[in-house]
Amino acid sequence: MIPRIGNPDKRFANELREAIGQSDPVENSLTTNDRVIARVTDGIYRQPGSAVRELIANAYDADATWVSVKTDAPKFSRMTVEDNGTGMTPEAVIHLLHNIGGSAKRTKQGQELGITSTGDSNVSPKGRKLIGKLGIGIFSVSQLTHSFQIITKTAGDPHRTIVLVNLRQFADGPTGSEGSTFKAGSYQAWRELTSDVDAHGTTIVLTAIRPQTRDSLRSEQLWGAVTNPLSDESEAKARSSIPMYHIGHLDEYGLHIADPKNQERSLPWDERDSADTAFSKMVNSVWEPAQGRASVKLTEMFDTYLQMLWNLALALPLPYLEKGILDESVSDEWAFFYRLANDSRGSAQELVSNDPKATVREVAQLPPPEGSHGDFKVAVDGVQLRRPIKFRDLPKTQHVLKKPMVFVGSLRQEFKGLDRDISAGPLEFEGYLLWTPRVAPTEHQGVLVRIHGASGTLFDSTFFNYQVAELTRLRQITCEIFVKEGLEAALNIDRESFNTAHPHTVILTRWLHNALRQLATTQKRKAQQLRQEARGSATRDAEDRINRIVSSANSLRTDGEGVVPEIHFKRPTQQAVARSGSVIQTFDLDRIVSEIPEKPLAEVSPKSLRKLEAITKVLSVYGLLEQLSPKEQENLLGSILGIMEAENLG
């Protein structure tokens, strides 16, 4: 029986029946079913913070200079994301609602709608490299709620546009009549007069937050184990897992329940702190304990909500808490700096400069930066976010390397000779790898890839599946790669992982693994050099102390008028050479060794021999040796040597 086929496909099916052999095939373009996009609008992210991140990224693409997020913590009953971006015209709003997954960004239509620059559809009207491109960012809110409101306005428009959106819950079973278009939801839109014609921006209002989202942001699983334990033992275990900082716990009536320390909540900042100071204190709350602990984990320091703030600060195109590592000075000597080679057989070259103002970027001759992102500010519940990464004053350890090692490099791959459909165009990036004995927090171990300043992947502790057995060293490395061109096509739809088979991912992975090899080789060599220097310095220090002890004994015994003799222990075949004007005393080393009872030494360590020389000098200064016969002298010195080498006796 021939299956029934809908009219749009019937002609192609009939042609396929007649297409016998590859010489006359049926050809057409692949198409996507509406249900795929419907599934996207139902939520594709793992964490609620990912949805908030995408809304903020939309504000960045709209040239906003500030974004204010209010979460209604710890209730999380209503959220708002407000920005001062360009806003959307009615035409842009309708395009957004009618073209989920069909973003106007990076298209000529985007230029016509005022979403992108008229000169380059890959940048915003004011020249920012765009982050979004799929047109699903605003529908990331389905992770948080199925009901939201858009309020948007462009400068010079006396009206603002308001849209109420209700998303439909995706279902795997059959819905609607066969062949009908799948509806992702519905909306109502209208315009209202405003008093401020020059105002511009967009506000997203999220209501009816999903219960599971509220529970996640409230760390409900953690607090539930504390308030409703299965046993005394489980209660004690649950209480011990309460993070150091948290927003507290609400009871069924929405009131705070005190934690074991009788605190309603424990925040790393004071409520009177400024927005900027509050986040600085949050970062310092992680770094300060790291100075005295083996490791610091965000999961032990913060509850889910505070972890969301930290991860948002990592992911967004924001300035660093202090200064980016490529803008640091090379001459300050707070770290060892190296330039990575792009050759697979190359080695890292140390960077040095006598210019106190020369930056790492300048000395390494890296290309100019893409942008500092200093004109973009994000505040969540009154806390202003910045990249929570510090490079100086790192945790101290007993490692021989007391300073971090910084490796920097860059690459531009043109893929010349390859069709753009295969290569996806040029790829350009720069990056650094920082080695330090202890990375804090541990979640920063790995590589974080930023595309135009933004990242959804956070730190990958596998370093793109690096297979070399360097587990200890990999835990001592934190790395950021800044992509200036390309790699966007390699991002999976959730923007939180990469297509590992994509040509851009392959090139970046190869560069990273080569960089790790150079880092390991250089770090091993530097550590070995410092260990040798430390041993040499320790030996010199010990010899200096021994000489001072002998000199002190001579001063006490002879009032400084005596001459400390040179002591030589030689084999019968060796000749003792004395310095001009010195007094020399020579002893037969073999005869001294033979005086050691039981099993004589096969070999005398240089360290023990130097100590025996010093002891013999002290005995000579005090005139004790001259009172003994040569045989007694040899027996005395042999006994002393035997005591020092007791552990090496057979």
Beta strands, then each sheet from edge to edge (+ up, - down):
strand 1: 66-70
strand 2: 79-83
strand 3: 147-153
strand 4: 159-167
strand 5: 185-193
strand 6: 201-207
strand 7: 249-250
strand 8: 256-257
strand 9: 336-339
strand 10: 349-350
strand 11: 377-380
strand 12: 383-384
strand 13: 405-413
strand 14: 427-435
strand 15: 446-451
strand 16: 477-485
strand 17: 566-570
strand 18: 584-588
sheet 1: 5+ 4- 3+ 6- 2+ 1- 11- 12+
sheet 2: 7+ 8-
sheet 3: 10+ 9- 13- 14+ 16- 15-
sheet 4: 17+ 18+
end
